[in-house]
């Protein structure tokens, strides 16, 4: 149920866990009952009809939502029982292994379905708990910004915004934790690299002094980000710690909405908030979906974390989070045994009986990886780290956790095995289509009776739980573009759980030209193999009439993955992105002042480097490139008056109206602080953008648009490859 309660009750979570187990046992016993084909046909038809009705009703909470989830679990359980009892081949050891691998991949999906249903059956949003207004009652806060190789301009924006965060005067301090200018780096053997590290150290130190922040570095680069933060904890003493990634620019209200929870609950160790990204990730940019489709991470931050919070299992995500120093120091600082130090730290503190909270309002604006290569580096780190936690600190065996917390952490770790499951789904049918190795026993009628209700149920589960945050097909596309490279990374962890090393995600890249990602080659190979399997399946339909039922099922399966792989080519065709700081769309009235003249206009977009406007009356004013004008910050919602000087960079007509592009002319530091505040201070902008993107259009139109865009850009990828090499 989506509502607003004061805090999750442990007794309620325990009751839900026990009752959920009993309900699942009852469902399994009912689903395992044998029936005739006629009864199963009627049951399948009735199930599909009811699920379609529920999809139309869109139950957000209460008994209808619960009934829908239970019906979905029933149909999937019945499908898995049928698969286990009747479809596993036993012809030979090879067919048995192939059949079990495919069944295991489906079983993995079934377990995720159960975990998702359990965690999402009753979710809620916490209300903000304002920080105390009185300085003597406000905990001290250290704002820590770990950095490794980020550009100085990017760091200056984050530090300036952190200094502008609303909080009791004198109770918050900002620290830049520079791991790019450590003593070891400044004294390394390579003289050029040593010089660059020294220049970085001196420049960032001077910048922090100019802005009013504190620069910190350390002797050696040990234990990556966790080690960087732990070194800083020895030189700071705030009661609370706000951790921000170098590109995560905070809104002014981030402490105002979070600190009050720590004042009210002395056992609270964490308040996590969502990660919001101003720029599109590679899929969104290359397919043009950024302004139409919810971001990939919104499913996690808008639904899954809420479900985890209901059982006291919401966890630290590395940034945009406030932690209590006392409890962090109790475990020796941020954990570093795995490369996902954030989730590992939360697991250790949850096991000690401390509590976490999740506030579902985006209050940082960050940068998603700009290139597909950067995206994969990030996802490989997440996948390897969560698999490490599963192997080295298995939540099912971790002492101190409640049963509900074990389920929550199991879900968070187990999800990241999806690359292995996805590769089995792709390659499994090919064993039969190419080599005649049976991996599935059954005919098309059986699939219609058992498989179709299961597939419809899985789609309905996704729509019911995540419909406003994830389009159908989008999840499949995101998974397939990650699976090829991440599956190898996971196998590396399974071979040696301590092998992975922390890899920094590149941020702030600018892409000047179109190009095909260097990671595209494995996709070509897989597409070729799957396409050959498609031809083999069609041939088998004509030459193997006895196996038509199995071939038909596997052909559908293979066709779906062939489409996804071809669509992935659109993501791998990188499009230009010439701005390190993206412009964010805004729609607000403004007044441009040119000397004594005032000009009514509408703000269309804004960034840290400039803004765009459209004049209310086209042709009524003579404005040309190179002119200087100004705005007053109070006209843009700021609580104070501040002159913002602008230089006209572009003047052009569009849709019959004059559009202007401006850059800033900065005369003093206060203007810079005002510009940062104009762009980043109000979290309401990020919240509104997410809401508008989540509610646009109908699902059929959305899916059709995504499929068409994917194939269109895949075609552009193929045309690019066919071009003559440039000399």
Secondary structure as UniProt FT lines:
FT   HELIX           10..31
FT   HELIX           37..57
FT   HELIX           62..86
FT   HELIX           93..120
FT   HELIX           135..137
FT   STRAND          141..147
FT   HELIX           152..163
FT   TURN            169..170
FT   STRAND          172..178
FT   HELIX           183..186
FT   HELIX           191..211
FT   STRAND          214..216
FT   HELIX           224..233
FT   TURN            234..235
FT   STRAND          240..245
FT   TURN            246..247
FT   STRAND          249..250
FT   TURN            252..258
FT   HELIX           259..264
FT   TURN            266..267
FT   STRAND          268..273
FT   STRAND          276..277
FT   HELIX           282..287
FT   TURN            290..292
FT   TURN            296..297
FT   HELIX           298..299
FT   HELIX           300..304
FT   HELIX           305..309
FT   TURN            310..312
FT   STRAND          321..324
FT   HELIX           325..330
FT   TURN            331..332
FT   HELIX           341..351
FT   TURN            352..353
FT   STRAND          355..359
FT   STRAND          364..366
FT   HELIX           372..392
FT   TURN            395..397
FT   TURN            399..400
FT   HELIX           403..414
FT   HELIX           415..417
FT   HELIX           418..435
FT   HELIX           444..446
FT   HELIX           447..451
FT   HELIX           452..466
FT   TURN            467..469
FT   TURN            472..473
FT   HELIX           474..495
FT   TURN            497..498
FT   STRAND          515..516
FT   TURN            518..519
FT   HELIX           521..543
FT   HELIX           545..547
FT   HELIX           548..571
FT   STRAND          573..574
FT   STRAND          584..594
FT   TURN            595..596
FT   STRAND          597..606
FT   STRAND          610..615
FT   TURN            618..619
FT   TURN            625..626
FT   STRAND          628..632
FT   HELIX           633..636
FT   STRAND          643..654
FT   TURN            655..656
FT   STRAND          657..665
FT   HELIX           669..680
FT   HELIX           683..694
FT   HELIX           699..722
//
